[in-house]
């Protein structure tokens, strides 16, 4: 997996093939085919591994205050995206590389966000789920714009947008 990740980060995900990974680690292709059905299977396992670590980091040692926990989560989300740009792009199928979307999809990253958002609207599960979806869509959209160089990175703007989204959800919830 490390060899495939290294090739993908260095040369792009389309350069990751069973033969290229086999060559990188000094194995034969048939040996790798014993572990991975094809390139898609190999590429799918990379974000599965990355997201597992990301989910753990996203929710560990959060502040007890629900709002502070949300902002910490948002900051960690952005830090992951900035530090692991290629993995983020792969996990979100941003470069047209085929991965198994049944295994890795938007639900992978939104679940961890949801764990920090739900306490803000604990009285209403449906409102909390809507907020989780809207928050993930906003963060994903802002990340996509940044990664495709349509918008500069600005954590202050991201935080302000999150405040507005959460404030609107709370207001709606109270009425």
N, C-alpha and C positions, 0 to 999 in steps of 0.2 A: 504494500500500500504506500509506503514512504517513497518508493521509487516512482510509482505512478503519479503521486502528488508532486514530486519534484519535477518530473517531466512536464506536467500540466502547468505548473507555476512558471517554469522556465520557458517553455516553448508554446504553451497554449494547450487546451484540453483536446483539441482535435489531433494533436501529436501523440496522445496517449493511445497506444495500441498494445495488444498482448505481446507481439514480437518486440516492440520498443522497450517495454517493461522487462521482458525476459532478458534482452540484451543488457539493459542497465544493471540488472542484478546478477548476471552471469548464469542464468538458467536457460532451459530450452522452452519454447512456446508450449509444447504439449504438457509440460509440468505445470505451467500456469493455468492451462485449460482444465486441469483437475480441480482448481479452486474457483475459477470464474468461467461462466458459460460463454461470455463474449465481452467485447469492449464496453457495452452498456452496463453489464453486470459489474465490471471492474470500476467504471466511473461512478456508478451508483453507490458503491461502498465507501468512496472517499467522503462525500458529504454526510453520509450516515455517521461515520466516525467523528467528523468535525462537529456536526450538530449536537451529538451526544455531549461532547465536551463543552460546547457553547451553552447548551441548556443548563448544565450544572453550574457553570460560571455565572450565568444570567441570574440565577435565583439564590446563590449562596450568600449568606451573611448580609441579607437585606436589612435596611433600617426598619424598626418596628412601626414607625409612622407610615401609613399606607401611601400617602402622596410622595414622601421622600423615597420610599421603595420603588414607586413607579419611575421617578426621575433617575434613580440609580440604574434601573433596568434599561431605560431608554439610552442612557449614556453607555452602558455596557454593550447594548445592541450596536450602536454606532462604532464603538471601539473595535468590536469584532469585525464589522464590515470594513473599517479602515485598515486594520492589521492583516486581515485575511481576505483581501479583495477577490482573489481568484477563486477561493473556496466559496465565498458568498455568491459570486456569479454562477458557479457551477451548481450550487444547491438550489438556486432560484431559476435555473435554466435560462440564464440571460444571454448566453452566447450561442444558443441553438444546438448545444451538445446534447445528445440523447442520454438521458438517465431515466430510471424507472420512477415515474411520478407517483406510482402507488406506494413506493417506499419512501421517497423524499419529495416533499411538496410543501406548499405554503403552510399546511397544518403543522409541520415540524417546528417552524420558528414561532408561529402564532401561539402554540400551546404554552411555551415558556413565558411569553408576554402576558398571556391570560392569567397565569398564576399570580402575577403582580398587580393586575388590573382589577380582578374580581373583588378584592376586599374594599375597593373604593365604592362599589355599588352592591354591597352584600345583600341588601334587601330585595334586589330584583335581578334574578339570574338572566332573564332575557335581555335586559338593558345592559348588563355586564358583558354578555356575549356579543352584543352589537358593538359595544365600545371596543372590545378586543379586536373584532374584525376591522373596525374603522382605524384603530391605532396601528394595527399591522399594515393595513393598506397605505396609510400615510407614511409610516417609516419606510416601507418597501419602495413606495413611489419616490420619496425624497432621496433614498439611497440610489435608486435607478437613475434619477436625474443627475446626481453627483457622479456616479460611476461612468455615465455616458457623456460627461463633461458639459451638461446643459445647465448646471447650477453649481455654484461653489459650496463647499462644506461650511456649515455654520451651525454649531451646536446650540447657540443662543436662539436661532430661528426655529430649530427643531423643538427645543424646550418650550418656546412660546406657543408653537402650534399644538403641542401636547397639552399645555395648560388650557388653551382655548377649547380643545376637543373634550377634555375631561370636565371642564367647567360647564360646557354645553350639555354633556351627558348628565351631570348632576342636577342641573336646572330642569332638564326634561324629566328626570326621575322624580323630582319633588312635586311636579305639577300633575 
